[in-house]
Amino acid sequence: MKRYPGDAVSGLAPADSLFARLRTACRKEWDGYVAHSFVQRLGDGSLREDCFRHYLGQDYLFLIHFARAYALAAYKSEGLDNLRAAGMGMAAILDEMGLHVKLCQGWGINAKELESLPEAKATMAYTRYVLEKGLSGDLLDLHVALAPCVVGYAEIGLALKDKATDDHPYAQWIREYAGEGYQEVARTSVHTLDRLLSERAGPGRMESLIRTFRQATILEADFWQMGLDLAD
């Protein structure tokens, strides 16, 4: 399997950050996610257009549930810093959804079609897992479950950035996640994890956080596979 450079995330997560520690502990699963065949084919432009359209539609539904997850984070917040962070996260997701609708329209999927799409099993599995972690755990559990998506897309965007030439079929998608706006969203997520760890971590907590991060990363790879399965 092709592996993207390990330093692609260095500007997002310092080596001593919680995110970097979780990523290292789950390296096999992480590589299976960020270097998935779907990502490689998207990067070199060989991904079939119907696979990409299917992924785009499901990603729209995915983002709806992630906005709900940030609303849950706001509900579970005990202080203004956490409440503000949840509000900023939800605003970022809603902004991303606006861009996503425009991207979908460019690929022939209108807003009415997006709203009527049935959820794929992979979409339900990951989004419900994140929400369940937020409901049964605390803010740290919820943000760890969100992190593979939030930070992983930023890492993938950086890894593919140089491939996004003007004639690349998926250049707009790559540039969206490689862009400074989304990179800042990812850096904020990394910072939030560290702040929550200092507030809420205790002896033995790391093992459960690794389990959550690993499972969320596996579900992210399954989401890529859902899009790729149309080509098989």
Backbone bond lengths (Angstrom), bond angles and torsions (degrees), N, CA, C in turn:
res aa  C-N    CA-C-N  psi(-1)  N-CA   C-N-CA  omega(-1)  CA-C   N-CA-C  phi
1 M - - - 1.458 - - 1.523 109.62 -
2 K 1.290 116.54 136.02 1.461 120.86 176.04 1.519 109.43 -66.88
3 R 1.342 116.12 138.59 1.455 120.10 177.98 1.522 108.17 -117.77
4 Y 1.303 116.04 133.02 1.449 119.78 176.48 1.521 108.84 -78.79
5 P 1.333 116.39 154.96 1.461 119.92 -176.72 1.517 112.06 -55.47
6 G 1.335 116.53 134.70 1.453 120.53 -179.18 1.507 113.29 -64.04
7 D 1.341 117.53 -22.76 1.455 119.03 -178.30 1.522 112.43 -83.19
8 A 1.339 117.36 2.67 1.464 119.21 179.22 1.515 111.62 -62.48
9 V 1.330 116.26 -25.51 1.457 119.90 -177.27 1.528 112.25 -100.62
10 S 1.339 117.86 -1.67 1.457 120.50 -172.62 1.517 112.23 -60.69
11 G 1.326 117.54 -35.21 1.450 120.21 179.07 1.508 113.34 -76.46
12 L 1.328 116.76 -10.77 1.462 122.10 -179.72 1.513 112.04 -97.60
13 A 1.325 116.91 -38.18 1.463 121.05 -172.93 1.526 110.59 -139.40
14 P 1.319 118.46 109.97 1.473 120.70 175.43 1.527 110.90 -57.48
15 A 1.312 115.99 155.07 1.468 120.96 -174.81 1.520 113.45 -60.16
16 D 1.326 116.86 -28.15 1.461 119.39 -178.73 1.525 112.94 -93.77
17 S 1.331 117.72 6.08 1.463 121.02 179.60 1.525 110.30 -75.24
18 L 1.319 116.03 157.60 1.466 119.92 176.93 1.518 110.23 -60.49
19 F 1.326 117.79 -42.84 1.467 119.39 -178.98 1.527 110.99 -58.15
20 A 1.347 117.55 -47.19 1.460 120.22 -179.01 1.519 111.34 -62.23
21 R 1.325 116.99 -36.65 1.467 120.71 178.87 1.524 110.95 -67.84
22 L 1.319 117.04 -41.20 1.464 120.76 177.52 1.530 110.51 -65.49
23 R 1.296 115.28 -43.34 1.479 121.33 179.99 1.526 110.53 -60.19
24 T 1.333 116.59 -43.43 1.469 120.87 179.02 1.528 111.23 -65.34
25 A 1.324 116.54 -40.86 1.466 120.88 -179.64 1.527 112.01 -65.45
26 C 1.338 116.35 -25.76 1.476 121.88 -177.18 1.530 110.20 -116.52
27 R 1.319 117.12 36.98 1.466 120.93 -170.98 1.532 112.68 -59.16
28 K 1.313 117.02 -42.27 1.468 120.13 -179.25 1.530 110.53 -60.49
29 E 1.318 116.24 -48.13 1.464 120.26 -179.77 1.521 110.65 -67.46
30 W 1.333 116.27 -37.11 1.467 119.59 -179.47 1.525 111.26 -64.49
31 D 1.317 116.76 -44.80 1.461 119.69 178.15 1.527 111.23 -62.86
32 G 1.338 116.05 -36.55 1.457 119.60 177.59 1.514 112.77 -65.05
33 Y 1.318 116.43 -23.39 1.467 122.85 178.47 1.526 111.91 -86.95
34 V 1.326 117.95 -58.35 1.471 120.00 -173.03 1.524 112.75 -74.33
35 A 1.336 117.61 -20.18 1.468 120.85 177.78 1.527 110.97 -113.72
36 H 1.331 116.56 25.81 1.461 121.52 178.07 1.531 110.23 -59.40
37 S 1.317 116.24 153.81 1.471 120.56 -179.89 1.526 112.23 -57.55
38 F 1.324 116.82 -34.46 1.468 119.94 176.78 1.526 109.82 -60.00
39 V 1.328 116.90 -45.25 1.462 121.30 -179.77 1.522 110.67 -65.70
40 Q 1.328 117.22 -42.53 1.459 120.37 -179.66 1.530 111.33 -63.65
41 R 1.337 115.95 -41.87 1.471 119.09 179.47 1.518 110.90 -70.44
42 L 1.327 117.00 -36.18 1.462 119.58 175.28 1.531 109.15 -62.40
43 G 1.333 116.39 -42.79 1.453 120.77 -178.08 1.514 113.87 -64.26
44 D 1.332 116.95 -40.77 1.473 118.36 -178.73 1.531 112.59 -91.03
45 G 1.339 116.53 1.52 1.463 120.84 175.49 1.508 114.72 82.29
46 S 1.346 117.98 6.03 1.468 120.46 -176.66 1.528 113.10 -90.51
47 L 1.321 118.03 -4.30 1.461 121.13 179.94 1.525 109.89 -63.80
48 R 1.324 116.42 132.07 1.458 120.04 179.68 1.522 110.69 -63.71
49 E 1.336 115.16 142.24 1.458 119.86 -175.81 1.521 112.14 -64.14
50 D 1.331 118.64 -35.56 1.469 119.09 179.84 1.526 110.97 -68.57
51 C 1.336 116.99 -31.40 1.460 120.24 175.52 1.527 110.27 -66.20
52 F 1.316 116.05 -42.57 1.466 119.93 -179.88 1.527 110.76 -66.31
53 R 1.324 117.05 -41.19 1.466 119.62 178.82 1.527 111.18 -63.67
54 H 1.336 116.40 -40.40 1.456 119.70 178.05 1.529 110.39 -62.34
55 Y 1.323 115.94 -45.00 1.459 120.97 177.37 1.533 110.47 -59.98
56 L 1.312 118.18 -45.11 1.468 121.38 -178.43 1.523 111.60 -59.01
57 G 1.322 116.82 -44.62 1.455 120.68 179.85 1.509 111.81 -62.30
58 Q 1.319 116.64 -44.90 1.461 120.28 179.59 1.534 111.37 -68.98
59 D 1.314 116.44 -32.95 1.458 119.57 179.14 1.526 111.01 -66.36
60 Y 1.314 117.36 -31.97 1.463 121.04 175.21 1.530 109.75 -61.99
61 L 1.323 117.18 -46.99 1.460 120.95 177.89 1.526 110.82 -63.94
62 F 1.315 115.49 -38.34 1.455 122.92 177.43 1.527 110.71 -57.71
63 L 1.327 116.65 -45.22 1.457 121.32 -177.50 1.524 111.99 -66.79
64 I 1.320 117.23 -32.74 1.465 119.97 176.71 1.526 109.82 -58.29
65 H 1.318 116.48 -46.51 1.465 120.35 -179.13 1.525 111.62 -70.57
66 F 1.327 117.11 -30.27 1.458 118.54 176.79 1.528 110.90 -70.50
67 A 1.319 117.50 -33.11 1.464 119.94 173.47 1.526 109.66 -63.10
68 R 1.325 116.70 -40.33 1.467 121.21 176.03 1.533 110.54 -61.89
69 A 1.328 116.76 -36.67 1.461 120.23 179.63 1.528 110.81 -63.95
70 Y 1.327 117.18 -39.21 1.464 119.57 177.65 1.526 111.07 -71.27
71 A 1.334 117.12 -31.43 1.465 119.59 173.37 1.530 109.81 -64.23
72 L 1.331 116.36 -38.47 1.462 121.05 176.10 1.523 110.30 -64.64
73 A 1.336 116.82 -38.67 1.466 120.54 177.30 1.523 110.54 -61.96
74 A 1.327 116.41 -39.33 1.467 119.33 177.05 1.525 110.70 -63.04
75 Y 1.315 117.09 -43.22 1.468 121.71 179.57 1.532 111.26 -61.12
76 K 1.338 115.68 -37.68 1.463 120.43 -176.58 1.531 112.79 -85.58
77 S 1.323 117.05 -4.87 1.463 120.03 -177.14 1.521 111.17 -70.10
78 E 1.335 115.16 139.21 1.459 121.07 -178.52 1.520 112.83 -107.94
79 G 1.319 117.31 -5.96 1.458 120.70 179.95 1.508 110.62 -145.89
80 L 1.327 115.95 167.58 1.463 120.23 -176.44 1.523 112.42 -64.68
81 D 1.338 118.02 -36.43 1.473 120.01 179.75 1.522 110.54 -59.81
82 N 1.324 116.61 -46.19 1.460 120.20 179.82 1.519 111.40 -68.49
83 L 1.336 116.37 -37.41 1.463 120.12 178.76 1.521 110.95 -65.33
84 R 1.321 116.72 -42.23 1.468 120.44 177.47 1.528 110.72 -63.85
85 A 1.332 116.45 -42.76 1.469 120.33 179.98 1.523 110.79 -61.66
86 A 1.334 116.89 -40.70 1.467 120.53 178.46 1.524 110.31 -65.32
87 G 1.325 116.16 -41.68 1.457 119.53 178.92 1.518 112.34 -63.93
88 M 1.328 116.51 -41.19 1.464 120.49 177.71 1.518 111.23 -65.55
89 G 1.339 116.30 -39.14 1.463 119.73 178.46 1.512 111.69 -64.04
90 M 1.335 116.35 -43.12 1.457 119.99 179.14 1.524 110.94 -65.79
91 A 1.339 116.75 -40.23 1.468 120.36 177.88 1.521 111.10 -62.14
92 A 1.341 116.34 -39.39 1.466 120.05 179.18 1.524 110.96 -64.66
93 I 1.335 116.64 -40.45 1.467 120.48 178.62 1.527 110.26 -65.22
94 L 1.316 116.88 -43.75 1.461 119.92 -179.82 1.529 111.13 -64.30
95 D 1.334 117.10 -38.17 1.462 120.10 175.22 1.523 110.53 -63.54
96 E 1.340 115.56 -42.32 1.465 120.49 178.86 1.526 110.54 -61.65
97 M 1.340 116.53 -36.93 1.458 119.61 179.64 1.523 111.24 -65.27
98 G 1.337 116.40 -37.20 1.459 119.35 176.85 1.517 111.66 -62.08
99 L 1.330 116.10 -44.43 1.458 120.17 176.73 1.524 110.94 -64.81
100 H 1.322 114.96 -36.21 1.464 120.88 -178.37 1.523 110.97 -65.16
101 V 1.332 116.51 -41.07 1.469 119.91 178.15 1.526 110.23 -60.75
102 K 1.326 116.79 -42.63 1.473 120.47 178.36 1.522 110.87 -63.69
103 L 1.325 116.01 -41.52 1.461 119.62 178.61 1.520 110.46 -63.64
104 C 1.335 116.93 -42.94 1.463 120.82 178.73 1.529 110.88 -62.25
105 Q 1.314 116.74 -41.24 1.463 119.85 179.24 1.521 111.09 -61.65
106 G 1.342 115.54 -36.42 1.465 119.33 176.86 1.511 112.95 -65.86
107 W 1.336 116.39 -21.15 1.461 121.77 178.61 1.520 112.08 -103.87
108 G 1.320 116.05 16.52 1.461 120.33 173.11 1.510 115.39 83.07
109 I 1.334 118.10 19.44 1.467 121.85 178.15 1.522 107.69 -114.78
110 N 1.321 117.74 109.65 1.458 119.31 -177.47 1.528 111.33 -85.24
111 A 1.340 115.48 169.82 1.462 120.97 -175.01 1.527 111.92 -60.78
112 K 1.327 117.18 -37.93 1.462 120.37 -179.40 1.518 110.56 -63.94
113 E 1.330 116.88 -41.70 1.467 120.36 177.78 1.526 111.23 -63.62
114 L 1.334 116.91 -41.08 1.459 120.52 179.55 1.527 111.45 -58.73
115 E 1.323 115.60 -43.46 1.459 120.49 -176.11 1.527 112.73 -69.91
116 S 1.329 117.06 -20.32 1.468 120.08 -177.35 1.528 113.14 -102.98
117 L 1.337 117.25 2.47 1.465 120.06 -178.68 1.531 111.37 -67.52
118 P 1.327 117.74 137.17 1.472 119.87 172.00 1.525 109.33 -76.96
119 E 1.321 116.63 148.46 1.456 120.27 178.95 1.519 111.09 -77.36
120 A 1.310 116.10 134.49 1.458 121.07 173.29 1.531 109.17 -75.42
121 K 1.322 116.22 158.91 1.458 120.52 -179.34 1.528 111.66 -58.77
122 A 1.325 116.50 -39.72 1.467 119.87 -179.31 1.520 111.26 -65.64
123 T 1.315 116.92 -34.81 1.465 121.08 177.48 1.521 110.13 -65.71
124 M 1.319 115.61 -47.71 1.464 119.66 179.87 1.526 110.88 -63.31
125 A 1.321 117.39 -42.07 1.461 120.53 -175.75 1.522 111.64 -60.31
126 Y 1.322 117.21 -48.72 1.465 118.96 -175.44 1.527 111.69 -73.85
127 T 1.316 117.27 -46.83 1.464 118.69 -176.41 1.524 111.53 -64.25
128 R 1.322 117.33 -40.60 1.463 119.47 179.30 1.526 111.06 -69.86
129 Y 1.320 116.88 -32.23 1.460 119.42 176.15 1.528 110.45 -62.01
130 V 1.323 116.29 -46.37 1.468 120.39 179.49 1.526 110.88 -60.87
131 L 1.323 116.66 -46.87 1.463 120.10 -179.22 1.532 111.23 -64.30
132 E 1.319 116.75 -39.27 1.460 119.77 178.92 1.522 111.12 -64.20
133 K 1.333 116.79 -39.44 1.455 119.82 177.86 1.518 110.77 -63.71
134 G 1.327 116.05 -38.53 1.451 119.27 178.09 1.512 112.95 -68.71
135 L 1.330 116.70 -36.34 1.461 120.94 -179.48 1.524 112.02 -72.52
136 S 1.327 116.83 -42.48 1.463 120.55 -175.12 1.526 112.78 -87.18
137 G 1.336 117.04 -22.72 1.456 120.62 -178.49 1.512 112.36 -110.62
138 D 1.339 115.46 -154.38 1.458 120.16 179.00 1.517 110.03 -113.22
139 L 1.334 116.40 -169.64 1.461 120.53 -177.58 1.526 112.36 -60.52
140 L 1.318 117.21 -36.77 1.462 119.36 179.80 1.517 110.81 -65.22
141 D 1.307 118.06 -44.15 1.472 120.94 176.93 1.528 110.87 -57.73
142 L 1.325 116.31 -43.88 1.467 120.70 -178.48 1.522 111.06 -64.43
143 H 1.328 117.26 -45.70 1.465 119.57 -177.63 1.522 112.39 -70.12
144 V 1.319 117.60 -31.03 1.472 119.90 175.00 1.526 109.86 -66.53
145 A 1.325 117.40 -38.87 1.466 120.54 177.68 1.522 111.82 -67.45
146 L 1.328 117.32 -31.27 1.469 121.66 178.87 1.529 112.99 -78.16
147 A 1.322 117.00 -27.32 1.460 122.03 -169.07 1.525 115.75 -58.63
148 P 1.338 120.67 -41.71 1.465 117.86 179.32 1.522 113.53 -57.18
149 C 1.312 117.17 -36.08 1.453 120.19 177.30 1.524 110.93 -72.27
150 V 1.333 116.40 -54.20 1.461 121.07 -172.84 1.524 111.38 -61.81
151 V 1.316 117.39 -50.22 1.463 120.99 -176.02 1.531 111.03 -84.67
152 G 1.326 116.54 -33.23 1.466 119.44 -179.31 1.517 113.20 -61.60
153 Y 1.329 116.76 -41.21 1.462 119.27 179.05 1.531 111.02 -64.99
154 A 1.324 116.62 -34.13 1.463 119.61 177.03 1.525 110.85 -66.59
155 E 1.332 116.17 -41.62 1.463 119.88 178.17 1.528 110.84 -64.20
156 I 1.317 116.75 -43.22 1.461 120.47 178.94 1.527 110.44 -63.68
157 G 1.332 115.97 -42.69 1.463 119.23 178.03 1.515 111.78 -57.72
158 L 1.339 117.02 -44.04 1.464 120.44 178.76 1.525 111.40 -64.38
159 A 1.334 116.32 -40.95 1.464 120.15 -178.39 1.521 112.38 -64.72
160 L 1.336 116.38 -31.70 1.470 120.93 -176.90 1.526 113.24 -97.86
161 K 1.310 117.20 -3.25 1.462 121.87 -170.87 1.525 113.29 -52.29
162 D 1.321 117.26 -45.92 1.468 120.68 -175.99 1.529 112.53 -70.35
163 K 1.330 117.75 -13.42 1.458 121.12 179.06 1.528 112.33 -84.96
164 A 1.330 116.96 -12.92 1.469 121.09 -172.14 1.521 111.88 -81.11
165 T 1.321 115.88 64.60 1.461 121.03 175.85 1.526 109.63 -74.65
166 D 1.319 116.10 166.12 1.465 119.99 -175.79 1.515 113.22 -61.57
167 D 1.339 117.92 -26.86 1.465 120.65 -179.16 1.538 112.78 -95.93
168 H 1.322 117.17 6.53 1.462 120.69 179.91 1.529 108.66 -76.31
169 P 1.344 118.42 131.18 1.466 119.71 -175.86 1.527 114.22 -64.63
170 Y 1.332 117.27 -24.62 1.458 120.20 -176.67 1.529 112.12 -116.19
171 A 1.323 115.81 25.29 1.467 120.86 -177.45 1.521 111.93 -60.32
172 Q 1.324 118.22 -38.86 1.463 120.37 -177.11 1.522 110.85 -63.41
173 W 1.316 116.86 -42.23 1.466 121.08 178.73 1.520 110.01 -62.89
174 I 1.324 116.90 -47.87 1.462 120.87 -178.84 1.522 110.93 -60.30
175 R 1.330 116.06 -45.91 1.468 119.51 -177.85 1.519 112.24 -65.68
176 E 1.317 117.21 -31.58 1.460 119.91 178.82 1.524 110.90 -61.28
177 Y 1.348 116.28 -44.16 1.461 119.43 -176.36 1.522 112.90 -88.07
178 A 1.318 117.60 -17.99 1.471 120.87 174.38 1.525 111.33 -86.33
179 G 1.322 117.36 -14.68 1.455 121.95 -175.61 1.512 113.22 -68.27
180 E 1.322 116.43 156.90 1.456 121.92 -175.81 1.522 112.37 -61.48
181 G 1.339 117.37 -34.28 1.452 119.99 179.79 1.516 111.89 -59.12
182 Y 1.327 116.54 -48.96 1.467 118.80 -179.61 1.522 111.60 -74.03
183 Q 1.330 117.35 -33.67 1.462 119.63 177.38 1.530 110.86 -60.34
184 E 1.322 116.62 -36.58 1.459 120.25 178.02 1.528 111.12 -68.51
185 V 1.333 116.89 -36.65 1.469 120.37 174.41 1.521 109.89 -57.97
186 A 1.335 117.06 -44.03 1.470 121.25 -179.59 1.524 111.34 -65.89
187 R 1.335 117.22 -43.38 1.464 119.73 179.01 1.531 111.21 -62.26
188 T 1.331 116.05 -37.89 1.462 120.17 177.53 1.523 110.37 -63.76
189 S 1.331 116.89 -39.67 1.461 121.11 177.76 1.516 111.18 -61.97
190 V 1.322 117.43 -42.53 1.465 122.16 178.18 1.526 109.89 -61.63
191 H 1.323 116.75 -44.80 1.469 121.31 179.42 1.526 111.00 -63.41
192 T 1.327 116.61 -41.01 1.467 120.44 179.43 1.516 111.22 -61.86
193 L 1.326 117.27 -41.10 1.465 120.54 177.55 1.531 110.91 -58.67
194 D 1.329 116.37 -45.11 1.461 119.21 -179.03 1.526 111.28 -65.11
195 R 1.324 117.03 -40.13 1.462 120.19 179.52 1.523 111.05 -64.98
196 L 1.329 116.40 -43.96 1.459 119.64 179.41 1.524 111.61 -66.78
197 L 1.324 116.66 -35.05 1.462 119.84 177.83 1.525 110.12 -61.96
198 S 1.332 117.33 -43.59 1.462 120.45 -179.55 1.523 111.27 -66.64
199 E 1.320 117.16 -29.83 1.462 121.40 -178.92 1.532 112.83 -82.16
200 R 1.323 116.96 -33.87 1.456 119.83 -165.28 1.523 115.62 -123.24
201 A 1.315 118.41 -8.87 1.464 119.72 -174.74 1.526 111.09 -77.32
202 G 1.316 115.00 147.25 1.454 121.71 175.48 1.510 109.46 -144.83
203 P 1.309 118.34 178.95 1.473 121.09 179.46 1.533 111.36 -54.88
204 G 1.316 115.27 132.35 1.458 119.79 176.98 1.512 115.27 84.02
205 R 1.325 118.66 -2.37 1.464 120.50 -175.98 1.532 112.20 -71.70
206 M 1.323 116.66 -32.53 1.464 120.36 -172.30 1.528 112.09 -60.15
207 E 1.309 117.46 -38.84 1.468 120.46 -177.62 1.526 111.64 -59.70
208 S 1.326 117.00 -43.45 1.464 119.85 -179.85 1.518 111.33 -70.49
209 L 1.338 117.76 -34.31 1.467 121.02 178.15 1.534 110.50 -66.07
210 I 1.316 116.49 -38.97 1.466 120.43 177.24 1.526 109.95 -63.08
211 R 1.329 117.17 -42.39 1.471 120.21 179.14 1.530 110.39 -60.97
212 T 1.302 116.74 -43.76 1.468 120.51 179.48 1.519 111.38 -63.70
213 F 1.321 116.33 -45.91 1.462 121.36 -179.66 1.523 111.02 -62.70
214 R 1.334 116.29 -42.27 1.468 120.67 -179.60 1.535 110.85 -63.22
215 Q 1.329 116.53 -45.93 1.458 119.53 -178.59 1.520 111.32 -65.85
216 A 1.325 117.13 -40.45 1.465 120.28 178.43 1.529 110.84 -64.17
217 T 1.321 116.95 -38.18 1.468 121.33 178.39 1.530 110.91 -65.82
218 I 1.319 117.34 -41.77 1.466 121.50 176.93 1.530 110.05 -61.26
219 L 1.316 116.93 -42.27 1.469 121.07 179.93 1.523 111.23 -67.21
220 E 1.329 117.56 -32.23 1.466 120.74 174.10 1.530 110.43 -64.06
221 A 1.331 116.80 -44.76 1.469 119.78 177.59 1.524 110.70 -61.93
222 D 1.326 116.88 -37.81 1.463 120.57 176.86 1.523 111.32 -62.98
223 F 1.323 116.27 -32.82 1.460 120.39 178.66 1.532 110.20 -66.81
224 W 1.327 117.11 -42.69 1.472 119.72 173.30 1.532 110.33 -58.99
225 Q 1.335 115.82 -44.71 1.462 119.94 -176.69 1.509 111.37 -62.33
226 M 1.337 116.36 -34.73 1.473 120.58 176.08 1.521 110.87 -55.91
227 G 1.331 116.50 -43.40 1.459 119.44 178.43 1.517 112.15 -68.99
228 L 1.323 115.86 -37.89 1.465 120.29 -176.63 1.520 112.58 -73.70
229 D 1.330 117.73 -26.76 1.467 120.97 -175.30 1.521 112.98 -59.44
230 L 1.324 117.43 -23.44 1.462 119.54 177.81 1.519 111.83 -64.56
231 A 1.341 116.09 -23.38 1.469 120.14 -177.83 1.522 111.99 -86.12
232 D 1.321 117.67 -11.16 1.467 120.68 -175.24 1.514 111.94 -92.63
